[in-house]
Amino acid sequence: MRRLLVVLALLAVALPACGGGSKTSSATRTVLTDYDHDEFAVSLMAYSPRLVPVHPGDSIEFKQAWTGEAHTVTFGTLVKGAGDFMRPFLTGQKPIPPGDDEPPELQAALEGIPFFFGDKGANQTAAQPCYLQQGPLPADEKACPRVPQPAFTGREAFYNSGFIPYEGNNGNTFDMKLSKDIAPGDYFFYCLLHGAGMGGYLQVKPTTVAIPSQDAVSRTARREIDTAMKPLIKARKDAQANRWDLPPGAPKVDVLAGALVPDGTLTFGLTDEFYPKKSTAKVGDKVTWLLYGHAVSFRVPKYGPQLRVDPKTHAVELNDQAYNPVGVKVPETEGPGGKLQVIDAGTYDGTKFLSSGVQFNVAFSVAFTKAGTYQYACAIHPRMVGTLVVK
């Protein structure tokens, strides 16, 4: 199943300022692939800024903070149709249409482009680096031939970073060099995991045309981030004040896993917090978490990202303990946009690893058989932790 057009999208674009630019010397421009707020845990699924003016021969650093969400940076003539369709949305000329499904025109444009997850876990065509001069893409979710990363000419069929690996708290980057003969024009890029709504454009300008400095690019990125954060900040305040807009049919909910954004509000991320962070219950009580894009996990092993790269085969492997249910049988859920589903995990005494797995629109309930203090976390978002005191 392809992820949503915009698992998460708020498109209020501030165009780059042109002050302090340069015309000729090669430069490096930094683009943020996510953002982790300094006041509370959040995952923004957006490139900032979305429009990046550059010159031939420049370098681009796609910088990842690592919030727990995996990303790719994917270019190529095979995705140009998606970029053409998304242009009015990503440049603020049109609002993103509401709903969870990709428009038919976008589905057609992305026909044959691999989604990050396939039938065998991570789709290796999408998850591993791929620098394909001409199509077609490999079949059966196989990786592209491994070749040294070339400078980007804009003529490649598929130019894909693959999964940008987790490299600790300092984050990590995908670096690319533009060829000196790349033609002026706009080159669309997007994330194969979060969909074309997480997209942007390298705007290659002739060397005779001045482009914004990195300081100006960073200011534009900050304005876009501030705009994208507004609905998440409001949703967090509502969650902290117990103003919960629960979905129809929801049971009594004790803890929200992530703040709920009202229906019809387009957002570009998730808050990575439990509300409340600390709660109480009595022995035998059933405690219910409402999950949307998160997991609730007890006795979590040492943190490991949801994906990892095999050092010998280079295969990208899904970390089952981070992503899938552990210690409880969970029926297949409908995913984003589906109906609310209620899952009863039965009883728990705190002696083993128990995890709901990452779920969307799921009420997950556990009854605790022993008094004590239970620490829990979202297994894929490292800053998302909570405490339950059972008396």
C-alpha positions in Angstrom: 0.0 0.0 0.0 1.5 3.4 -1.0 1.6 5.8 1.9 -0.7 8.8 1.7 -0.2 11.7 -0.7 0.6 13.7 2.4 0.7 11.5 5.4 1.1 14.9 6.7 1.0 18.2 4.9 0.6 21.8 5.6 1.6 23.8 2.6 2.1 27.4 3.5 5.2 28.3 1.5 7.6 31.2 2.0 9.7 31.8 -1.1 13.4 32.2 -0.7 14.7 35.7 -0.3 17.3 36.9 -2.8 19.5 39.0 -0.6 23.1 38.2 -0.1 23.3 35.8 -3.0 26.2 34.7 -5.2 26.6 34.2 -9.0 29.7 32.1 -9.8 31.6 30.3 -7.0 30.5 26.8 -6.1 28.6 26.6 -2.8 26.9 24.2 -0.5 23.2 24.6 0.4 21.7 22.8 3.4 18.1 21.4 3.3 16.5 20.0 6.4 14.8 16.6 5.9 12.9 16.8 9.2 12.8 18.9 12.3 12.9 18.2 16.0 11.5 21.0 18.1 13.6 22.2 21.0 10.7 22.5 23.4 8.9 19.2 22.8 9.3 16.1 20.8 7.9 16.3 17.3 8.4 14.7 13.9 8.1 17.1 11.0 7.9 15.3 7.7 9.0 18.1 5.4 12.0 19.3 3.5 12.8 22.9 4.6 12.9 24.9 2.5 10.9 23.2 -0.3 12.4 25.5 -3.0 16.2 25.5 -3.1 17.9 27.8 -5.7 21.3 26.5 -6.7 23.9 26.7 -9.4 25.5 24.0 -11.5 28.5 22.5 -9.6 27.0 23.3 -6.2 26.6 20.7 -3.4 23.5 20.0 -1.4 23.5 18.6 2.1 20.2 17.0 3.1 20.4 17.1 6.9 18.4 14.8 9.1 17.9 15.4 12.8 16.6 11.9 13.4 13.2 11.9 15.1 12.7 8.2 14.5 11.1 8.7 11.1 13.1 7.3 8.1 13.4 9.4 4.9 14.8 9.2 1.4 15.7 11.9 -1.1 14.6 10.8 -4.5 15.0 12.5 -7.9 14.8 11.3 -11.5 13.0 11.6 -14.8 10.8 8.7 -13.6 9.3 11.0 -10.9 9.0 14.1 -13.0 5.3 13.6 -13.6 4.7 13.5 -9.9 6.6 16.7 -9.5 4.6 18.4 -12.3 1.4 17.4 -10.6 2.6 18.5 -7.1 4.0 21.9 -8.2 0.9 24.0 -7.5 0.5 22.4 -4.1 4.1 22.5 -3.0 4.5 26.1 -4.2 1.4 27.3 -2.4 -0.7 28.1 -5.5 -3.3 25.5 -4.5 -4.3 23.9 -1.2 -3.7 20.2 -0.7 -7.1 18.4 -1.2 -8.5 16.9 2.0 -8.6 13.1 2.4 -6.2 10.3 2.9 -6.0 8.9 -0.6 -3.7 10.1 -3.4 -5.5 11.7 -6.3 -5.8 9.4 -9.4 -3.5 11.7 -11.4 -0.7 11.4 -8.8 -1.2 7.6 -8.6 -0.8 7.4 -12.4 2.3 9.6 -12.3 3.9 7.3 -9.6 2.9 4.1 -11.3 5.9 1.8 -11.2 7.8 3.9 -8.6 8.5 1.8 -5.5 7.0 2.6 -2.2 9.5 2.2 0.6 7.8 -0.8 2.2 6.9 -3.9 0.1 5.7 -7.4 0.5 9.0 -8.5 2.0 9.5 -5.6 4.5 11.7 -2.8 3.2 11.6 -2.6 -0.6 15.3 -2.8 -1.5 14.7 -0.8 -4.8 13.6 2.1 -2.7 15.5 1.5 0.6 19.0 1.2 -0.9 20.8 3.9 -2.9 20.1 3.8 -6.6 21.8 5.8 -9.3 20.1 4.6 -12.5 21.0 6.4 -15.7 18.0 4.9 -17.6 15.1 2.6 -16.7 13.6 0.3 -16.0 13.9 -0.2 -12.3 14.8 -3.6 -10.9 11.8 -6.0 -10.5 10.8 -8.0 -7.4 11.9 -5.4 -4.9 15.6 -6.0 -5.7 18.3 -3.4 -5.1 19.8 -1.5 -7.9 23.4 -2.3 -8.9 25.8 -0.8 -6.4 27.9 2.0 -8.1 29.7 5.0 -6.7 27.4 8.0 -6.3 27.8 10.2 -9.4 27.2 14.0 -9.6 23.6 14.7 -10.4 23.0 15.6 -14.0 19.2 15.8 -14.0 19.1 13.2 -16.7 19.1 10.2 -14.5 16.0 8.0 -14.6 16.2 7.4 -10.8 18.6 9.1 -8.4 17.8 7.9 -4.9 19.6 8.3 -1.6 17.9 5.2 -0.2 17.2 5.1 3.6 19.4 7.8 5.3 20.8 5.6 8.1 20.5 6.5 11.7 23.9 7.6 13.0 23.2 8.6 16.6 22.0 11.7 18.3 23.9 14.0 16.0 21.8 13.0 13.0 23.1 12.3 9.5 23.1 13.6 6.0 22.7 12.7 2.4 25.2 14.8 0.3 25.0 15.2 -3.4 27.0 17.2 -6.0 25.4 18.8 -9.0 27.3 18.3 -12.3 28.6 21.4 -13.9 26.6 20.7 -17.1 23.2 20.3 -15.4 20.6 22.3 -17.4 18.8 25.1 -15.6 15.4 24.1 -14.4 13.4 22.7 -11.5 14.2 19.2 -10.3 11.6 17.5 -8.1 12.6 15.4 -5.1 10.5 13.6 -2.6 10.5 10.9 0.1 9.6 7.4 -0.9 8.2 6.6 2.6 6.1 9.7 3.3 4.9 10.4 -0.2 4.9 13.2 -2.8 3.5 15.6 -0.2 6.9 15.5 1.3 8.6 17.0 -1.7 10.5 19.9 -3.0 12.5 21.3 -5.9 16.1 22.1 -6.6 15.9 25.3 -8.8 19.0 25.3 -10.9 19.8 28.8 -12.1 22.4 29.9 -14.7 25.6 31.0 -13.1 25.0 34.5 -14.3 21.9 34.7 -12.0 22.4 35.4 -8.3 20.9 33.0 -5.8 20.1 33.4 -2.1 22.9 32.9 0.4 22.7 30.0 2.9 21.6 32.5 5.6 18.6 33.5 3.4 17.8 29.8 2.7 17.9 29.0 6.4 15.6 31.9 7.2 13.1 30.7 4.6 13.3 27.2 6.1 12.6 28.6 9.6 9.5 30.5 8.3 8.2 27.3 6.7 8.9 25.3 9.9 7.1 27.9 12.1 4.1 27.8 9.8 4.0 24.0 9.9 4.3 23.9 13.6 1.3 26.1 14.4 -1.4 23.3 14.2 0.9 20.9 16.1 1.5 23.5 18.9 -2.3 24.1 19.2 -3.0 20.4 19.2 -0.5 19.8 22.0 -2.0 22.6 24.1 -5.5 21.0 23.6 -4.1 17.6 24.5 -2.4 18.9 27.7 -5.7 20.5 28.7 -7.7 17.3 28.1 -9.5 18.8 25.1 -9.5 15.5 23.2 -11.5 15.3 20.0 -11.8 11.5 20.0 -12.8 9.7 16.8 -16.4 8.3 16.6 -16.8 5.0 18.5 -13.8 5.5 20.7 -13.9 3.8 24.1 -12.8 5.5 27.3 -9.2 6.7 26.5 -6.7 7.2 29.3 -3.6 8.3 27.3 -3.2 9.9 23.9 -0.2 8.8 21.9 0.4 12.0 20.1 -1.8 15.0 20.0 -5.0 14.8 17.9 -5.3 17.4 15.1 -9.0 18.1 14.2 -10.4 16.5 11.1 -9.9 18.7 8.1 -6.6 20.2 9.5 -3.7 19.4 7.2 -0.6 18.9 9.2 3.0 18.1 8.3 4.0 16.0 11.3 3.3 14.3 14.6 3.8 15.3 18.2 5.9 12.6 19.8 4.5 12.7 23.3 2.0 10.9 25.5 -0.8 12.9 27.1 -0.6 12.8 30.0 3.1 11.8 30.4 2.4 10.4 33.8 -0.9 8.6 34.8 -2.2 6.3 37.5 -4.4 3.2 37.6 -5.4 0.5 40.0 -4.4 -3.1 39.8 -6.8 -4.9 37.4 -7.8 -1.6 35.7 -7.8 -1.6 31.9 -5.7 1.3 30.6 -6.3 2.4 27.0 -4.0 4.3 24.7 -5.2 5.9 21.5 -2.5 5.4 18.8 -2.1 7.2 15.5 1.3 6.7 14.0 2.8 5.6 17.3 3.4 2.5 19.4 3.1 1.9 23.2 5.9 -0.4 24.4 6.9 -1.7 27.8 10.3 -3.0 28.9 11.8 -1.7 25.7 15.2 -3.1 24.8 18.0 -0.6 24.1 16.8 1.9 21.4 17.3 0.8 17.9 15.9 2.6 14.8 13.0 1.1 12.9 15.4 0.3 10.0 19.0 -0.9 9.9 21.5 -1.7 7.2 23.2 -5.1 7.1 26.9 -4.2 6.9 27.7 -7.2 4.7 24.8 -7.4 2.2 23.8 -3.7 2.4 20.2 -4.8 2.7 17.9 -2.5 4.6 16.1 -4.5 7.3 13.0 -3.7 9.3 13.5 -3.8 13.0 10.6 -6.0 13.9 10.8 -5.1 17.6 10.5 -1.4 16.9 7.8 -1.6 14.3 5.7 -4.7 14.8 3.6 -6.0 17.8 5.5 -8.0 20.4 3.9 -10.2 23.0 0.4 -9.7 21.7 -1.5 -10.8 18.7 -2.8 -7.8 16.7 -5.1 -8.3 13.8 -4.3 -6.5 10.5 -5.5 -2.9 10.9 -6.7 -0.6 8.2 -3.9 1.9 8.6 -4.1 5.7 8.1 -7.6 6.9 7.3 -9.2 3.6 8.4 -11.9 3.1 10.9 -11.1 3.1 14.6 -10.1 -0.4 15.8 -10.1 -1.6 19.4 -7.4 -4.1 20.5 -7.4 -5.7 23.9 -3.9 -6.9 24.8 -5.2 -8.8 27.9 -3.2 -8.7 31.2 0.4 -7.7 31.8 2.6 -8.1 34.9 5.6 -6.1 33.7 8.0 -9.0 33.3 8.5 -9.0 29.6 8.7 -6.8 26.5 5.3 -5.9 25.3 4.5 -3.6 22.3 1.5 -2.7 20.3 3.6 -2.1 17.3 3.1 1.1 15.3 -0.6 1.6 14.8 -2.9 4.1 13.1 -6.3 4.9 14.6 -6.2 2.1 17.2 -7.3 2.0 20.8 -4.9 -0.4 22.6 -5.9 -1.6 26.1 -3.9 -3.4 28.8 -5.0 -4.6 32.3 -2.1 -4.5 34.9 -2.0 -7.3 37.4 0.8 -6.0 39.7 1.3 -2.7 41.5 4.3 -0.7 40.5 5.7 2.0 38.3 5.7 1.1 34.6 7.9 3.1 32.2 6.9 2.9 28.5 7.8 4.4 25.2 7.1 4.6 21.5 9.5 2.1 20.1 10.3 4.2 17.0 10.3 7.8 18.3 13.1 7.9 20.8 12.0 11.0 22.8 8.5 9.7 23.3 8.2 8.2 26.8 5.6 7.9 29.6 5.0 6.6 33.0 2.1 4.6 34.5 1.8 4.2 38.3 -0.3 1.2 39.2 -1.5 1.1 42.8 
